Amino acid sequence: MDSISKKSFHTRSNSLPLRPHPVVDDVDEHLCRLKASAATSSSSSLSQKLGKVQDLHDSIDNLLLLPLTHQALVDNDSVDDLLEGSLELVDLCSMAKDVLSQMKECTHELQFVLRRRRGDDITNDVQKYLNSRKIMKKTIHKALKGMEKSSSKTSDESSDIVTLLKQAEAITYSTIESLLSFMAGPKSASKASRWSMVSKLMQPKRVACKEEGSNTNL
């Protein structure tokens, strides 16, 4: 009798829904946070979203170490799609990093010129900066056009793990796209707006000149 009751209890316990692994919950929580902030696109919000993407992928690293993840990937036909998507993300991140580094270098060079050549004609230097930025914008827009890809479809038979990984891929693509769009700015900026941007770079110089002038008067 005891053996029968134990067997029936064991059968009932197996029928209960399994509780998700804490790492799975962690990944899902990071995804929810990113989805909630998807509509914002200011520089500060983008910085926050990039931090959240980093946290998401840190959690995914932990998720990929779990045996249940290995089993889910083995039993699913979407592994090749996930790998291809990951490689594309690596290429995009590398390109975004290179462009951002070039933009930073060009900006620093122009600021250096603005500080050193007080009163001199800096038109050629400014034009050089604008031309460099124009080339980088073309590179970004070309990359954005290449990102117009259909998101990976998740079939009803996909496991929860695979679904999470595909959602993470999609939200990462979206965040990088927002970053590149912000870096590129409007696709067809007027000449006045381009010089307005240069004028903003000159603000620190003007403040410094005013401070020097006031110190001289003292």
C-alpha positions in Angstrom: 0.0 0.0 0.0 2.8 2.4 0.9 4.6 1.7 -2.4 1.4 2.4 -4.3 0.8 5.7 -2.5 4.4 6.7 -3.1 4.2 5.9 -6.7 1.0 7.9 -7.2 2.5 10.9 -5.4 5.6 10.7 -7.6 3.4 10.6 -10.7 1.5 13.7 -9.5 4.6 15.6 -8.8 6.0 15.0 -12.3 2.8 16.4 -13.8 3.3 19.8 -12.0 4.7 22.6 -14.1 8.4 23.1 -13.7 9.6 26.4 -12.3 11.8 28.3 -14.8 15.5 28.4 -14.0 16.5 31.7 -12.2 18.9 32.5 -15.1 16.0 32.2 -17.6 14.0 34.6 -15.4 16.9 37.0 -15.4 17.2 37.1 -19.2 13.4 37.6 -19.5 13.6 40.5 -17.0 16.4 42.2 -18.9 14.3 41.8 -22.1 11.3 43.4 -20.5 13.4 46.4 -19.4 14.7 46.9 -22.9 11.3 46.6 -24.5 10.0 49.2 -22.1 12.7 51.7 -23.1 12.5 50.9 -26.8 10.7 54.2 -27.8 13.3 56.6 -26.4 16.2 57.8 -28.6 18.0 60.6 -26.8 21.8 60.4 -26.2 21.2 59.6 -22.5 18.5 57.0 -23.1 20.7 55.3 -25.7 23.5 55.2 -23.3 21.2 53.5 -20.7 19.9 51.1 -23.4 23.4 50.1 -24.3 24.1 49.4 -20.7 20.9 47.3 -20.5 22.0 45.4 -23.7 25.3 44.6 -22.0 23.5 43.3 -18.9 21.2 41.2 -21.2 24.1 39.5 -22.9 25.9 38.9 -19.6 22.8 37.0 -18.6 22.7 35.2 -21.9 26.3 34.1 -21.3 25.1 32.4 -18.1 22.1 31.0 -19.9 24.3 29.3 -22.6 26.2 27.5 -19.9 23.1 25.6 -18.7 22.6 22.0 -19.7 18.9 22.7 -20.5 20.0 25.3 -23.0 22.3 22.9 -24.7 19.5 20.4 -24.9 17.0 23.0 -26.3 19.5 24.0 -29.0 20.2 20.4 -30.0 16.5 19.7 -30.3 15.8 22.8 -32.4 16.3 23.5 -36.1 17.0 27.2 -35.5 20.6 26.9 -34.3 22.0 27.9 -37.7 19.8 31.0 -37.8 20.9 32.0 -34.2 24.5 31.6 -35.1 24.2 33.6 -38.3 22.4 36.4 -36.4 25.1 36.4 -33.7 27.8 36.8 -36.4 25.9 39.7 -38.0 25.6 41.4 -34.7 29.3 41.1 -34.1 30.0 42.7 -37.5 27.5 45.5 -36.8 29.0 46.2 -33.4 32.5 46.3 -34.8 31.4 48.7 -37.6 29.6 50.9 -35.1 32.7 51.0 -32.8 35.0 51.9 -35.7 32.7 54.7 -36.9 32.3 56.1 -33.4 36.0 56.1 -32.9 36.5 58.0 -36.2 33.9 60.5 -35.3 35.5 61.1 -32.0 38.9 61.5 -33.5 37.6 64.0 -36.1 35.8 66.0 -33.4 38.9 66.2 -31.3 41.0 67.3 -34.2 38.6 70.1 -35.0 38.4 71.2 -31.4 42.2 71.3 -31.3 42.2 73.5 -34.4 39.6 75.8 -32.9 41.7 76.2 -29.7 45.0 76.8 -31.5 44.0 79.0 -34.4 42.4 82.0 -32.8 41.4 84.6 -35.3 42.8 82.5 -38.2 40.7 81.2 -41.1 39.6 77.7 -40.2 37.2 77.2 -43.1 39.3 74.5 -44.7 39.6 72.6 -41.5 35.9 72.8 -40.8 35.2 71.6 -44.4 37.5 68.7 -43.9 35.6 67.8 -40.7 32.3 68.0 -42.5 33.5 65.9 -45.4 34.8 63.2 -43.0 31.5 63.2 -41.2 29.6 63.0 -44.5 31.6 59.9 -45.5 30.9 58.3 -42.1 27.2 59.1 -42.4 27.1 57.3 -45.8 28.7 54.3 -44.2 26.1 54.3 -41.4 23.2 54.7 -43.8 24.5 51.8 -45.9 24.7 49.7 -42.8 21.2 50.7 -41.8 19.9 49.7 -45.2 21.6 46.4 -44.8 19.8 45.9 -41.4 16.4 45.9 -43.1 16.2 42.2 -42.7 13.2 40.2 -41.6 13.4 39.1 -38.0 13.8 35.5 -37.3 10.4 33.8 -37.1 9.8 31.8 -34.0 7.6 28.8 -34.6 5.1 27.5 -32.1 7.4 24.5 -31.6 10.4 26.6 -30.5 11.4 26.1 -26.9 11.3 29.0 -24.4 15.1 29.1 -24.5 15.2 29.6 -28.3 12.4 32.2 -28.1 14.4 34.2 -25.5 17.5 34.0 -27.7 15.7 35.2 -30.8 14.0 38.1 -28.8 17.5 39.1 -27.5 18.8 39.2 -31.0 15.9 41.3 -32.2 16.2 43.8 -29.3 19.9 44.1 -29.8 19.5 44.8 -33.5 16.9 47.5 -32.7 19.3 49.1 -30.1 22.2 49.2 -32.5 19.9 50.6 -35.3 18.8 53.4 -32.9 22.5 54.1 -32.0 23.6 54.3 -35.7 20.6 56.5 -36.6 21.4 58.9 -33.8 25.1 59.0 -34.8 24.2 59.6 -38.5 21.6 62.3 -37.8 19.2 63.5 -40.5 19.9 61.9 -43.9 19.9 65.2 -45.7 21.2 67.9 -43.4 21.3 71.5 -44.7 24.5 73.5 -44.9 23.3 75.8 -42.2 22.6 72.9 -39.8 26.1 71.4 -40.5 27.7 74.7 -39.6 25.4 75.0 -36.6 26.9 71.7 -35.4 30.4 73.2 -35.8 29.3 76.3 -33.9 28.5 74.1 -30.9 32.0 72.7 -31.0 33.3 76.3 -30.8 31.4 77.0 -27.6 34.1 75.8 -25.2 36.6 78.1 -27.1 34.3 81.1 -26.7 33.9 80.5 -23.0 37.7 80.2 -22.6 38.3 83.4 -24.5 35.8 85.3 -22.3 37.5 84.0 -19.2 40.9 85.0 -20.4 39.6 88.4 -21.3 38.1 88.9 -17.8 41.4 87.7 -16.2 43.3 90.2 -18.3 41.1 93.1 -17.2 41.7 92.2 -13.6 
